[in-house]
Structure formats: C-alpha cells, structure tokens
C-alpha cells in the first residue's frame, strides 16, 4: 500500500434516533446494562467500499443527509463504523467544517502556528510556511485579529490555506469552499 492510499471495505454505520430525548439518550448510554434494549436506529451508510489510489482526486456527491460527511469522518478516523474497516496510509489532513480545530480567541496568525504544531508540520522553516499561508489566504492585516471576528469566508480562506500548505499524503475537504468568494474559490482550483 502506497502513501496516500485509502481502502474502505464494507463500511456501515447507523445513528440512534431519539424520540424522547432525555430518556432515549439515558437508555442508549446504559444499553449494555439493560437486557434486551435495542434503540431505534437510522442507517446512514450501508456496505460502502472504495479504493482510492495515491494521487487520485475523488469527489463524493449526493443529497443533503446522504452520509457524505459521515463517510469522510470515518475515513479521517473521527468516527468508528459499526461494521467494516478503513485503512489509510500516510499523514491525513482533514478540513471538514469551517473553524473546527481553530481556537476562537487566538488570532489567525496564532491559529496558523497552533494548527501547524497540531498537524506535526516541520517547524524548522515555520516563518516561511506562515508567510505562504497568509499570502495565499489574502487576509492581510486581519490575520492579527481574533478568529471569532472572522466572517465565514475568512474562516474558509484561513482553513483552506492551512490545509493546502501543510504537507500531507491524504487531504480530506468537506464543503470547505462553500462560503468563500468566487475569486478565492477559483484560485483554489488552480
């Protein structure tokens, strides 16, 4: 298996359905202690199998609620499937939602450093990496403002810029550019 490959075999996942929120969540939490308890569930993914080779770009398309983000979270290792397996080879960079992983009270610049450390980037040439990320994001002087003051487009710019400048074998993006402005979105496809 080469770096950057992803193998998904027969992945299935169901989520519990909570009709009586407090009681059903309590019962689900203690399900192993209650003989015969079987929560109502909704199947989100059923027997998904994919083989993605190193260097391939793959898009997953479907209606809202079809399980696209759930599958990406399973591939990223954020959720475990009920059945099946996922094997990834190499460093995985995940950007599933705007601002996830960023600290709201840190500035954009501080979040770049925080993100680089969390993603185990080579910090030897960090200043050069930071400059590239800031230049690509086009955030200008806003980079030194707290992240919570950013618009959704600014958050998308910072997140995408960080994701594409940290070396990874596998990059998982989920609607990352949905709120970016047209010129920035076009720039990202180049």
Residue, then its C-alpha position, 0 to 999 in steps of 0.5 A: x500500500x502506497x502513501x496516500x492510499x485509502x481502502x474502505x471495505x464494507x463500511x456501515x454505520x447507523x445513528x440512534x434516533x431519539x424520540x424522547x430525548x432525555x430518556x432515549x439518550x439515558x437508555x442508549x448510554x446504559x444499553x449494555x446494562x439493560x437486557x434486551x434494549x435495542x434503540x431505534x436506529x437510522x442507517x446512514x451508510x450501508x456496505x460502502x467500499x472504495x479504493x482510492x489510489x495515491x494521487x487520485x482526486x475523488x469527489x463524493x456527491x449526493x443529497x443533503x443527509x446522504x452520509x457524505x460527511x459521515x463517510x469522510x469522518x470515518x475515513x479521517x478516523x473521527x468516527x468508528x463504523x459499526x461494521x467494516x474497516x478503513x485503512x489509510x496510509x500516510x499523514x491525513x489532513x482533514x478540513x471538514x467544517x469551517x473553524x473546527x480545530x481553530x481556537x476562537x480567541x487566538x488570532x489567525x496568525x496564532x491559529x496558523x502556528x497552533x494548527x501547524x504544531x497540531x498537524x506535526x508540520x516541520x517547524x524548522x522553516x515555520x516563518x516561511x510556511x506562515x508567510x505562504x499561508x497568509x499570502x495565499x489566504x489574502x487576509x492581510x492585516x486581519x490575520x492579527x485579529x481574533x478568529x471569532x471576528x472572522x466572517x465565514x469566508x475568512x474562516x474558509x480562506x484561513x482553513x483552506x490555506x492551512x490545509x493546502x500548505x501543510x504537507x500531507x499524503x491524504x487531504x480530506x475537504x468537506x464543503x470547505x469552499x462553500x462560503x468563500x468568494x468566487x475569486x478565492x474559490x477559483x484560485x483554489x482550483x488552480 
